[in-house]
Amino acid sequence: MNSDARELSANFDLETLTPEFYANPYPTYRALRENEPVKRMRNGSYFLTRYDDLVAAYKATKVFSSDKKKEFAPKYGDSPLYEHHTTSLVFNDPPAHTRVRRLIMGALSPRAISAMEPDLIRLVDGLLDRLAARHKFDLIDDFAAAIPIEVIGNLLDVPHDEREPLRGWSLAILGALEPVISAEVFDRGNRAVTDFLGYLEILVARRRAKPGNPERDVLTRLIQGEDNGERLTSKELLHNCIFLLNAGHETTTNLIGNGLVALLHHPAEKARLIDNPALIKTAIEEMLRFESSNQLGNRMTVEAVELGGIAMPAGTPVTLCIGAANRDPAHFTDPENLDIARTPNRHLAFGTGAHQCAGMALARLEGAIAVSRFLARFPDYALSGEAVRGGRVRFRGFLSVPCEAG
């Protein structure tokens, strides 16, 4: 086993991943944590797998930069994808990051999220009614993916009959964030950014003419800006609307899909949650830890630094492996097993520090309502075919999960 683990870590490279890795990356993550926790890639970047090293990088924002202009220039060139990913909230440092985050957080206050709960319950119950009428369904297309699209659509107040392209655009743009992309994926991502921007320009013009309630309409809030007169530029506004949809869409879809599939593979925990619905909050945290929707983060060193005993010069790209850190036995007892009552559970699925996910309270609410109400309605659900993974390393989820109500 030890020689196998050493071979796994020695051969690991983000640019040449195997089908076995895409199916189950966790043996490789474990081997890296144990043998090469600060692993140098062939391209000169480093891949971090220990919890403590990730936290150190997340918190040292002046040393580990989130700005992606230097890293993305050779990958995307002068393209719509480059403009998008270097303008959005997640790939910027203060003060730009602080300014945009403050505006978005104002619209995602605890009061605003609490006010969304009745509509969210109605949405989930309506989807469950449709599943019950069909008996056989796809857990992703027919349920998990339908929830965040509606929630983000409501946040931006996108008319219902204009929401159909949103998921496709989101998948295309996020797919282009993979470590290695084909010309086809690059072209699809650029088309999606261009089409999305064209649509948002129309939506923003409408909203400027007829503003919504800034307490719950995020787009109106972003247009109107802060009380002190701080406003986003037109480019910042459009790209951060795209970011909001993307950030809130695939990760929440993956949380719901990964969580319900994980319960099928852990029937004792599934029965435990059905018998004890009050455990839903800790269960959602455990689903986030066990199969993190977002498995990788990236930083760039802006000065020489030492991490995990390894010296890195300025300008070194660093990949933070959230999926590995969330199974680090130094922080989680029996980390390879699902424990829906695990506490404490300080997982890094939402990151930590200045860039901690702005929408995490909303994602938790969506996950809790979706999973708890699904289980109450279909306690005996089962796979009716083979579940198909999304084939991505950064965003871990399923493309398709054929199910029957049981």
Summary of the structure (lengths in Angstrom):
residues: 406
radius of gyration: 20.9
end to end distance: 39.1
largest distance: 65.8
contacts: 1342
relative contact order: 0.17
helix: 57%
strand: 10%
